[in-house]
Amino acid sequence: MPKTSDTITPETVEQHGLSPEEYERVLNALGREPNLVELGIFSVMWSEHCSYKSSRLHLKKLPTEAEWVICGPGENAGVIDIGGGQAAIFKMESHNHPSYIEPYQGAATGVGGILRDVFTMGARPVANANALRFGRPDHPMMKHLVQGVVAGIGGYGNCVGVPTVAGETNFNPAYDGNILVNAMTVGVADADKIFYSAATGVGNPIVYVGSKTGRDGIHGATMASADFEEDAEAKRPTVQVGDPFTEKLLIEACLELMATDAIVAIQDMGAAGLTSSSVEMATNGKAGIRLDMDMVPCREEGMTPYEMMLSESQERMLMVLKPGKEEMAAAIFEKWELDFAVIGEVTDTQHMVLEFGGDVVCDIPLGPLAADAPEYDRPYLSREEYTEWAGIEPMAARPDSADPGKDLLEMLASPNCASRRWIAEQYDSQVGADTLQTGGDAGVVRVHGTKKALAISTDCTPRYVHADPYEGGKQAIAEAWRNLCAVGARPLAVTNCLNFANPQRPEIMAQFVHALEGMGDACRALDFPIVSGNVSLYNESKATGGGSAILPTPAIGGVGLIDDYAGMMTMPFKNEGDAIYMLAPEFWSRPDPTRSHLGKSLWLSIVHGRDEGRAPPVDLAAERGAGQIVRRLIEEGVVNAVHDVSDGGLALALAEMALAGGVGAEVQRNDKYTKAQWWFGEDQARYVVTVPADKADAFNALVAEGPESTEAEMIGFHRVGTVGGDSLLGAALDDMREAHQSFFRDWMER
């Protein structure tokens, strides 16, 4: 029996985030009272952050397979085949609570953690992306949070040498007390050299590599699994501290060792540190694990096994090596000036056994820690009950726009439509010399040494998800699909970061369940499987000045493939005289006055101060058809600019194309719609394309042929106008540019 010197009281159990019922399960699993080390291990492994106890039941319903999927959810990251013997490996993950408490280090270590998830599997990271959500700009903390988060992302990614090529940043009062920082990394590996986490081979050595273990980040996983009280500042010690230069050394050392045949299994030490990495490796290999805690490299004196197991110090990895490979592996890590220590071995006991000072200080069966961890089927409202609870009604009165040009300028100057140049310029987007596009619908990076390129997009419209979780979940997937199609990429797979509030509230659980239903239906309809992801719950705050629950935010990271990057498409207007068309579902030619095209739109919010109406419906057959036609138009060289229509509607899409190209356009409205509906409605499945005069016949013919797939819907097209001039909708291009750049410039200078 393990050495026990700690008295476990109900207060101790509560401090570790376990309910009385869960503690009873601990007692039953052990057949005795745990000591403090064992209680700490149960607490982090059974936290929402590690166990997914409120979400596992519903995550199982998502589509995760396709012929090009090599590895779906369950490993460190998802893996897809990109041809030529190569694979793309990618994942998105949250660092929300740490970034609110300590924005620079919280965001920086979020980037570091997701990088490790990817290179753990044998990939060299080639691109980073992010999805950020902040509260009101006039909130007293928000400027500090934005500055810290952006600096942290840039500080880590720039120093480690991985370009940041895509992302989104939005503001809403719902994030006043709980911001969201979701980080994504994409890497490339040889498809026959993917590394997994299953520890096998009784007697095989377990080695610790990277940085030493400190006291930073202890209870980080538990903290990330609870909402904020008023003492957020007191939780600062639970935030990890990152070192991107050490991470760069760790990447190179791991990839060098991976080029040999020494590694049996490998796992990064992320949330819950040495605990989660060792438990996951042993569980995945259906083995046991014995660790000698005296051998763990520590950077502080007197660290206890409890502290070592729960520390979330950064830049650390755990490996299982083949016998006899220790000396060779140690030499590699010594060359890169990193710690290397043999700290244990694989066993056949299916227990985690920890020894310290000659005593056994922990002996836990692995089943209850992982596979048999609590799983809850929490109650949730039906879609109808949720709509009633949220008070979502159709718009009572539909305003029109008296002056679309004036409205456009007002929108361009608003926080949610303003240029993100201030943010983008703090990220190194060109390091590695393979970046082909940033600032458009998707970031694009060349697969080094080939003609292939990977397109990356992050997307979600939380106000839609709040209004209708099912349609909002569909829309998040559909927008990622559109953004990839718009640059000429074939969408292949999705990662996600599911940010929601307290799942013990039936209305919040309804948001989660119905959003996943919508996501799943969209992924199935678009052949766009989900191969990795992360769940972040309890995103709500009682901190001073904060709100309550965040808007439901299932952030989507989409990855697509361009077979030859010479055919990549971009967003800016190119040539004066090019025709501008909008591709849209055929039914869009027949306006239905009962449909709320302006519901939940940015125009309604910014210009009229109204937050009402229902989210726009998402026709997945139309999305599939429009995407297929757009990709074919690009492949055939018929169009020279493409942009999807999303936030802000057609007017904002045209404005972004004009500003990017430095040229205006003469445009006209379809008078079947009101000015507000035509210019600012946020209907889905739409793209703006420009067509040179000599390609007009080819364009007409290709669109008339329709999509390749029988499951897709026919797409219509509408002549919107002609590229040229120095204005749009009566607003001068110079005035548009000034409005677009004014928000961040003025805010950061105040």
N, C-alpha and C positions, 0 to 999 in steps of 0.2 A: 504494500500500500504506500502511496506517495507520502512523503513527509508533510505533515500538516501542522502549521503553527499559527494560523490565522483564524479568528472567529468570524464566521459569516453571519451577519445580522440581516434582517429585512431591509434596513437602510443601505447596507452594502449591496444587496441584490438590486435595489431600486437605482442606486448610483450607477450600476453597470447596465442599465437599460433593459433589464429582464422583468417581465411581469411575474406575479406570484405563480401563475399557472405554468409559465415557462421554467421557473425555478424547480417546480415539482418534476418537470420532465428531466431536468438535469439530475435531480436526486435519483429518479428511476433509471436513467441511463448509466449512472455510476454505481448505484446500489449503496451509496454512502454520501456524506456531505463533501463537496469539493473544497479544495484549498483555494487561496486567492489566485494563484496562477491558473488553475483550471477554470475558476469562475470567469476570469478575464478572457480566457480563450473562448469559452462558450458565449460570452457577451458579444465579442466582435464577430464570431462566425454566425451567430444568430441575429445580428443586426440586419436591418433592411438592406443596407449597403452591400453586405456580403451574401446574405441568404436569399434575398428576393422573396421573402416569405409571404408578402401580400400580393406579389405579381406573378410568381412562377406558374400558377394555375392558368393564367390568361396568356402568358407569353408562349405557352406550348401550342396555342392555336394559330400562331403566325406562320406564313409560308416561308420556308427556309431552304428549299431545294430547287435546283435547276441543273441542267447538264454541265454548266460551266462552274458550278459551285464545288470547290474542293473541300472546304471545311466551313460548316455553318456555326451557329451559336454553341457555346460550351467550352471553347478554347479562349486564348488571350485575345484573338482577333479573328475576323472572317477572312477566308481565302477564296479567290476566284481565279479561274484560268483566263489568261489574256493572250494565249497563243504563243507559238514560237518557243515552247518549253518554259514559259515564264508565268508567274502568278502575281496578282495584286493582293496585298494584305492590308486590311484597314479596320478601324474602329473609332467610335466616338464615345467620350466619357465626360462625366460632370465633375466640377470642383466648385460647387455653388457656395456652400456654407463657408469653406475656408477662404474663398475670395471675398466674401462679405466681411469676414473678421479681419483679414490681412490681405488686401487686394493684390499687392505685388506678388508676394510669395504664394498666395492661393492660386492665382492664375498661372504663375511660372511653374509650379509643381504639377498643376493640371496638364500643362504641355509635356513636362518631363515624364509623367506617368503614362500618358497615351503613347509617347514615343517608345517607351519600354514595352508596352503591350505588343507593338508591331515588330520591333527588332528582336524580341524574344523568340519569334517564330521563324527567324532566319532572314527577314527582309531588311534591306537598307531603306530607311525612311526617305521619301522623295518629296513629300509635300505635307504641309499642315493647313488646317482650316479651323474655323471656330464659329460658334453661334452664341451671341451675347445678348442678355436682356437686362435693362436697367430701369430704374424708377423715374420719377419726374425730374427733369433737369433742374428745377428750382428747389428740389429737396436739399437740405443743408449738407448731406453726406455725398450726394450723387456725383458731383464733379471730382471729388477725391476718389471715389470708387472707380469711375471711368478712367481717370488718369492712371491709377494704380494697376488696374486690370490690363489695360492696353500696354503699359510699360512692362508688366510681367510677362505677357505673351511674347512681346517683341524681344525682351531681354533674354528669355530662355531660348526661343526658337532661333533668333539671330545668332546667338553665341554657339549653339550646337550645330549650326550650319544646315538647317532644313528650311526651305522657303515656305512662307505663309502666303497662299495663293487665292484663298476664297474665304468668305465669311459673311455674317449678317449681324447687325447691331440695331436693336429697337428699344423704344422707351414706352413705359406704361406705368401708371401709379401703382398697379398691382405688384410691382417688383420693388417698391420703395424699401421694404424691410428684408428682402430676400432676392438678391440679384441672381442671375443664372450665367455661369461660365462653362460652356460646353466646348471641349477641344477634340479635334479629329486629326488623325495621322494616316497617311497612305504610304505604303512601302512596296518595293518590288523584290521578288526572290525567284530563284530557280524553282520550278514547280516540283522537281524531284528532290528538293532539299528543304522541305518544310519541317520545322521542329515543333514538337508537341510537349505537353506537360506531364504525361503519365509516367510516374516513377516505377520502374520495374527492375528485376534482377536482385534477389536477396543477397545482401552483402555489398552491393555496389555503393561506392562512397558518395555522400552528399556534401557538396561544397558550396561555400558562401563566397561571393565575389562582389567587388565594387567598393563602395564607401563603408566606413565604420558605422556602427549603430550608436545613435544618441538618444536623448530623451525627447526629441521633437516629434510631434505627431501622435503621441500616446493617446489612445481613445479617439483618434480621428474618425474611424469608421463608425463608432457609436455616435459621435457628435453629428456626423453627416446623416444619421438616421433619426434625428429628432428635430422638432421645430425650435426656433429661436425664442428664448425668453428675453428679459431685459438685460441679462448678463452676457451679451454676446462678446463684449470686450474681454471678459474674464476667460473666454475660451481660446484666446490667442495662442497659448502654449500648445494647443492641439493641432495647430497649423504647421505643416512641414516646411523645411527650408531647403531650397534646391541649389544645385551647383551645375550649370549647364556645361561647364568645361570638363567636369568629371564625367558627365553623361556622354559627352563626345568620346572620351577615352573608353568608356564602357561599351559604346556601340562598336568601336573598332576592335576592341579586345574580343568581344563576343563573336563578331563576324569572323575574326581570324580563327578562333577556336572552332567555330562551326564549319570551317573549310576542312577540318580534320574529321576523323571518325570517333572522336572522344566522347561526344555528348549522347546520353541516353534520354534525358529529359531536361527541360529548362523552364523556369517560371520567374517572372519578375516579382519583387516584393512591393506590391501596391498597397491598397487599403488593407489594414490589419497586418501588414508587413510580413515578418517571418512566420506568423501564425497561418495566415491564409495561403501563403505560397507552399508551405510544407503540407498543410492539410489537403489542398487541392491536388498537389502532385501525388501524394499517397493514395487519395481517394480515386483519382483518375486511373491509377495503375493497379487498383484493387490490392494494395500492399499495406505495409505498416512503415513506421518511421521512428528512428531513435536519434535524438540530438543531444550532444554534449554541450551544454550552455557555457561551460568554461572556455570553449574554443571559439565562441562568437567574437569577432573583432569589435571592440567597444571604444568609443572616443571619450567616454566619461568614466570616472572612477566609481566603483561600488555599484554598478548597475545590477539589478536583480533579474532573475529569469522572467518575472512579470513584465518588467520594463523592456527587456530584450524582445520578448515575444509580441508585445503590443506596439512597440515603436514603429513609426512610419517614416523613419529617416529615408532619404531619397537615394537614388543611384545605386541600388542593391539588387542582386539576382541570386537565385538558388538553382543549383544544377545537380543532376545525377550523372556521374561519369562512369565510363567503363573502367574496370579494375586495371591498374597499372598506368593509367593516363594522367594521374595526379601531377607528377613531376613536370611533364610536358605542358599541361594546362597552367600550372603555377608559373612557369617561365614566361608564358604569354602575358599573364596579368601583371607579373612583376615588371616586364618590359614597359607596360602601359601605366605603371606606377599606381596600381590598384591593389586592394587587399584580396588575398586568396587564403581560404582556410577550409580544411576538411573538418566538418562539424558533426558528422553523423553517418548513418548508413540506412539503407533500405532493409526492412525486415518483412517477415510473413505474418506478423501478429495482427494486422489491421487495427493497431493501436498507435497513438502518438505517445511516445515515452520521452520525457525530458529528464536529464541528469544534470546536477549542479553540485559541486563540492563533494562529490562521492555519494550523494543522495538522489533518489528518484523524487523529483518535485512535481511531476505530472504524469498521469497514466490515464488516457481517455480513449475509449473506443471511437474509431473514426466515423462509423455510420451515423451516430446521432449528431456529429458535428456538421456533416455535409448532406449526404443523400437523404438522411432521415430527419433533417432539421425541420422546424415547424413550417407548415404551409397552411395559409389561411384562405378560406373562401369568404371574403368579407362581403357583407350585404351592400347592394347598390340599387339605385333607382333605375326604372325602365327609361327608355328614351322619352316616352311621353311624360312620365313623372318628372324627369329632369327638366324638360322644357317648361313645365308648369312651375317647378321650383325656381328656375333661373329667371322666370318672368319674360321669356323670349316671345315677343309678338311681332307680327308683320308690321312694317312701317305704317303709321297712321296717316301720314301725309307725305307725299313725295315732293321735295323741293326741286326747283330747277336752277340752273346757273344763268344769272343775268349777264355775266361776263366771264367766259371760260378762261381767257388769257389772264385776267386778274386773279381768278381762283388758282390757276396753275402757279403763278408766282408765289401766292400765299402758301401753297403746298410745298413748293421747292424749298422754301425757307423754314419749314417746320422740322422738328427733330427727327421724325420718322421718314422723311423724304429727302433730307439734306444730304449733300455729298459726304461720303465717309473718307475723304482724302486725308484728313487729319489723322485718322486711325491707320489707314493703309500705309502712309509714309513712315510709320514707326516700325513696320514689319519689313524685313528683308525678303522681297519676293523673287529675287533673281539669283540668290546664292545657289551654286550648283550648275548654273548656266543651262538648265533644261526647261525653265519656265517659258511657256509660249503665250499665255494670256492670263491677265488678272483684270478685275474690274468689270467684267462682262457678266453674262448669265452664269458661267461656271469658270473656275480656274482650270487651266490646262497645262500639264507638264509632259514633256517628251519622256518616253521610256528610253533611257540612255543607250546609245548605240544602235537604235532601231528607228524605223519610220513611225512607230506607234506612239500614241499619246493617251494619257489618262485625263479625263475630265472629272472635276470634283465640285459638288455644290452642297450648300447647307440651307435648309428651308423649313419654315413652319409659319403659320399665321395664327397665333394664339387667340386672337379675338374671334376667329371663325370657330376654333375648337371650343371655346367657352359658349358660344351661341348654339352650336350643334356639334357635340363631340364626334359623332359618326361622320358627318360631312367634313368637319375640320380635319379628321384623321385622313380621310380620302384625299383632301386637298393638299395636305403636307406632302404626301407621296407624289401626287400628280404634279405639283410645282417642281419638285426635284427632277422628275421625269422630263418636264418641259425644259428646264434649264440645261440639262444634258443634251437633249435633242437640239436645242438652239445653237449649240456650238458644233454640231455635226457628230456628236458621240452616240453610240449605241448604249442605252442604259443597261447596266448589268446587275447591279445589286445595291442594297441599302444597308447602312448602319444607322442606329438611332440613339437618342438620349431622351428618355421619357421622364420629363420633369413635371411632377404633380404635387399637390399639397397632401394633407393628412388622409391616408386611405381608410382610417377608421370612421370617417364621415361618409355616409352612403352617397351623398351628392358628389363628393370628390372621387369615390370609387367608381361612380357612374361615368364620370369624365374619362377615367382611365380605361375602363372596360369598353365603352362605346368608341373611343378613339382608336383603340387597338382593332376593333371590329372593322372600322373604316379603313385603317391602314392595311389590314389583311386583305380585304376585298380589293383594294387598289393594287396591291402587290400581285395578287393572283391575276387580275385583269390585264396588267401591264407586263407580266413575266419579269418581275422586278423583286426578287426574293430578299428577305432580311437575313443577313449572315452574321451580324454581331450587334452589340448594343449594350446599353446601360440603363438602369432605372434609378431615378433620384426622387424619393418621396419626402414628405414632411417639409416641403418648401413653403413655409408660412412663418410669420414672425409676429411676436408681441413686443418686439423691441421698440424703444421710444421713437415715435415718428413713423413707424412702419405700418403697413396695412395688415391684412390677414393672409388669405391664400393667394398665391400667384395665379395668373391665368394658366390653364392647362397647356403645357408646351411640349408636345412630342417632337423634338427637333430631329430632322431627317438629314442624314449625310448620304448623298447619292454618288455613285462612281460609274462612269461609262468609259467606253473605249473608242478611240478614233484609229482606224487601221492605218491611215496615212495622214500625218498631220499637215501635209500640204493642202489638204482639203478642209482644214479647220475653218469654221465660220466665226465672225466677230459681229459686234453690235453696232458700231458707229455708222451713220450715213456716210456714203462714199462719194458719189458723183451727182452734181446738179443735173436734173433731168430724169433721174431714176424714178420709176413709178413706185408708189408706196401702196402696199396691199395689207389688209388684215385677213388672215386665215381664221375661220371660225366654224363651229358646227353649222350644218345646213339649217337647222331649226332656228338659228339666231337671225336668219333673214325674215323670220315671221315673229315679230315682237309679241310677247304675251304680257299684257298689262298687269296680270296677277303675280308675275315673278318679281322678286325684290332685288333687282340688279344692284341697287345702291345700299342694300342692307349691310351693315357692318363695314362700310367702305371708309377709306381714309378721307375722302372728300367730305363725306357727311360729318365726320368727326372734326376735321381741321377747319373747314369753312363754316360749318353750322353748329359745331359744338354738340352734336347729337351722337349718342351711342345706342343705336336701336336697329331693329330689323333682324332678319334671319341671314345666316351665312349663305353665300351663293351655292347652289347645288353643283355637284361634280358628276358629269356624265363620263364614265370611264371608257365607254366605246368611242366617244368623241375624242377623248384625250389620246387614245391609242391611234386613232385615225390621223389626227392632226400631227402627232409626233412622227408617224411613219412618213407622211407627205413632206414634212419639213426636212427630214433627213434625206429623202430622195431628191428634193429640190437642191439641197446642198451638194449631194454627191454628183448630181448632173451639172453643177456649175450654173444653175439658172438664177440664183439669187446672190446678192453680194452684201447683204446685211440681214440679220435675224435677231429678234428680241421677243421674249415671251411677254404677255400682258398679265400683270398681277397687281400688286399694290398700286393704287392710284389710277388704275384703268388705262385706257388707250392714250390719254393725254400725257400721263407721266412716262409711259413707254416711249412715245414719240420725243418727249423732251430729253430723255436720257440718251436716245440715239442722236439727237441733234447736238447736244452738248458734247458728247464723245467725239462726234465727227466735225464739230466746228462749223456746221452749216444748218440753216433752218429748213422749213418746208411750207409749202402751200397746201392746206388741208381743207377738207369739207366734210360736213356731217351727213349721215343718212337720216333724212327727215322723218323716217318712221319712228325714230327715237327722240326723246327730249335731249336737249343739249347735255344735261347732267348724266343721263343714262349713256349716251354715246361716248362722251369724253371721259367720264369718271367712273362708270359702272365697272365692277370687278368680276364680270362673268369669266368662267374658266374655259380651258381648252382653246386659247387664242394666242396667235403670234402675229407680230408685225414683220413683214419682209419687204425688201426693196429689190426691184427688178430692172436691169438695164433695158433700154429700148429694143436692142437686138435679141433679147431673150423672151420677149413678150409672148410669142407664139408657143415656145417650148413650155413656158410657165403655164399658160392656159391649158395646154394638152396634158401636162403632168397632173395638175390639180383635177382636171376632168376625169382622168383615169381612176382617181380615188386611191385609198390605201390598199396595201398588199393583203392585209389580213381580213378574213371574212368576219372576224369578231369586231372589227373597227367600224366606225360610222363615217359616212361620207362627209366631206368638208367643203364648205363654200368659201368664196373669197369676195372681198369688197374693196374697191378702189378707194383709198383714203386721201391720196393726194400725190404731190410731186416734190422730190427733194430740191431745195434751192432757196436762196434768199437769206436774210439775216434775222428772221423772226419765226414764231410759231404761235398760232391762235392770237395774233396781234401783239404778242409779247416779244420784245426785242431779245435777241440771243444774249447780248451783253447783260441785260437786266436779269435774264434767267440764270446766267452764270453767277452773277453777284448774289442773287437770292439763294442759289444752291449752295454756295460756299460760305454763306454768312453765319449759319448757326454755330458750327463748331469753332470757327475763327473767333466770333464774338464771345462765345461762352468761355472758351479757354483763355481769352485775354482779360476777362473781367477779374 
